[in-house]
Amino acid sequence: MMKNDSTLRPLQKAALAIKELRARLVAAEAEKQQKNREPIAVIGMACRFPGGADTPEAFWDILHEGVDTVGAVPAERWAAGDWHDPNQDTAGKIVAREGGYLAQVDQFDPQFFGISPREAHRMDPQQRLLLMVAWEALERAGIAPESLRDSQTGVFVGIGQNDYVQKRLYAGQAAEIEAYDGTGNGFSFAAGRVSYVLGLQGPNLAVDTACSSSLVTIHLACQSLRNRESDVALAGGVHLGLAPETGVFLSRTGAMSPSGRCKTFAADADGFGRGEGCGILVLKRLADAEADGDPILAVVRGSAVNHDGASSGLTAPNGRSQVALLQQALRDAGLTAHEIDYIEAHGTGTALGDPIEVESLAEVFGERERPLYLGSVKTNMGHAEAAAGVAGVMKVILSMQHDTLPRHLHARELNPRIDWERLPFEVVQDERVWDTADGVRRAGVSSFGISGTNAHVVLEKGEREKEKGKNGVYGIDHG
């Protein structure tokens, strides 16, 4: 028995409505996926790294010339000889006498930033560095810092060590404590002060995931930009070692090298050396950067963050988590393992960490026909801890700009515990032209925190690389 027209029409309308809703749902999901993968442009950057690398240009000179910037502990920090003992089991001592230290951490013009000398004296030098380097990064991006007042500009700062607080709040002189000793030393104030001085109203976070802190901030900043919480973002990290006690702790873990150097992937790798620094990137959605005519130094194609979970120990790396991290970052970037040319490795040079990192890379990149090049900026400057990830990112960006992979130091004889013959990997033992299969240079940067938080960022070479504001009002001579 046939249904009449009056019955069919409502059913047909309902079917059409369902079909239309499904199409909208698919389109919305596709739009969401597209937005989640929206590329982010790096439009400016600034730094303070060891060896006088107070600008990206000076940093590149160190990388290009293969300079080892590790040296003696500055005399004003602590008496290195009194704290040194090469035996890691000696209580209260540090196995290394050297590290990658900044020569000057007290060059600061407080009145330029509207801060009184009295308050500046009680500010952690890490806060001072962040202000200077953030200002310079904006200028190099061609952005007048004052123009961002009341804007949705986010600030994401990796910071995990505060030795200066021992000189102020915890010096055993309670009667001498002032209000500035609190605001001058809290991690939240380090990040918050940047937004306060510049009048920024976007998200503001201080991030402490140990060694992965500054790479995690880049991941968070990209998410904030994609979610339209921020229109511009400052991301990076800072680390200074102003007191010896953390060095004692690290020595007792057995993870520190007596040489004070990271001999990543080397046969004689015996731990990491400590480093210092500050690096800040200015980030913007790629479409906005192109529309505004901004310099595009590089593009963040994707990123990922995870944790080791229940590994063999709290501070022990987990290879399975590293594999999952790399796979997730590639998915986020919409790329395959064959499209990556180079990995800026976490590469601390520890007996446990290096083989696990290479084996994890092998699971993701091991089926390649072309070699995957490996290196680590830690061999130039030590492990800058909360600033290590952004140092690696800046190295990759500079390498892309110069179409060159700089020499990886201290690894003439490779670690025999890694089966290099089996793997399509090549450590950059000599500087080389950056070869690429499809004409687009792409790289991954890894950071693994000692507490288990891992991060990986996928970068691609930008099309407009020249920075606009190298000689701004504040400029690079103030710091």
Phi, psi and omega in degrees: 000127183281139175283145180282168183300326183295332178278321184292321186300312177299321179294319178295319178297319180295318179297318178295320179296317179297317179298319180294318179296319178297319180297320178296320180296316178297317180295320179295319179294319178296319179295320178297315179298321180295318180293322179295336179256011182302124182292147182243131182268138167269115186251355178192157176200154179210162188202166162222110177231164183300160179081017181079020179280074182267000175219160174302325179296317178292325177296317178297321179302319179295316180294313183296323182272358178065042184276133171268110186269004180289135180204195185293152173296127178306137188301329182285350181282294177198164179281096188302323181297325181290334183261357190265137168204125183292349178273116183293345181271357179283122183295138173074016183236164179244134185286338184249144175261351186232167178188178179268085187256147172286138182290324183228127176235009185240015178270102188211133178256089187297324185292333175301324181264010178073029182245136179286151177304325180296316178292319182300324180299332182263004178273132170310129178306337176295323176296319180297315179300316181301317179298312183295313186288324177297316179300313181296321179299318178296316179299319181292337174278356182082020181251123173290118184307324181296336183288348182269359181304135181068013181268164176275066177256122182269153178231124183230110189242124172272125181204135185215003183222135177221086177283335185295333182298335178294331180279343185246284186286327189248030182271002180078019180233072187300327182292342182268354185287135176239169180302324181295338179291333176281307181291341180275353189229344179287144179301320181298326179286331178299314177286315184298327182295326178298312179294323180295310182296321182270351179073035183272142185241012175278185179303150180219117184225136165260127188241126176236097171240033181061231190297341182263006191306308187288333176286326175297322180297324178294318176301313182294321179295319178297319177298318180297320178292317181293328179275002179066022171283330179233148173257333173224150178220140169257128182219143179163208183195170181216145175208127173229141174253099187258355180217156189276346192299322178296326175298326176295313179302312182295326177296319182290339176285345183081008184268349184268142177275133176300337180282345184076012184237150173268112179257063187301131178068008184269156179297328181259022177301129184222029180121181183254157170255149181281147177224177181222171172154177176211131176220138179228133173252147170255123186242149179208151173302136186303317181299320179292319180297319178294318180294327183272357180071027180287154170295140179242096184287325179194169178236130172275110182277329181188168180198166178205154176222136172210187181229153181293339183067215183276082177274191182288349176188159184305320183261007182270138179289156180239111183300321181296321178293323178295319177299312180299322179298311181299318180295318180294320180295320177295319177298317180298326180278347184068033183235164174254166180298333182286346183266002179259133182264329193212144173240119169276101190284156170299308164048063180283340183087023177268152183299326181275317190288316184298310179299322179295318180296317181293320179295325177293318176299324182296324180294331183263321187247008189286347182263014182288156171263322176275150179291146170259122183274143182234144175197174178206127179293343179299336178289341177271327194221006185080181184268107184278012172053248184296343178254006186293316183298315181291330175297318177296319178297316180294322176301314181296316180299315179295322178296321176296318181297326183262004180052036187220138172260113183288163186291135173273123189274165169061031182217047178293323175251118187279157182302117182288348179281355177251129183278078185296327182296330182281337192256145178276045183246147177223116175287134185282080183282341174224145179304141183213158173295140180281100178281148177212147185283322188246011178085357179245121181277126180225147182211158173245147178235129183245145170218130180239118182283145180297338178270000173113351181275124183248149177217148176216136181234135179255124183245151177226147182296138178279165182263333177239100193264339187291125177285145188272331195240050184291340181235068183278185182297314179282314174071184185259006182262354182283333195263000000 
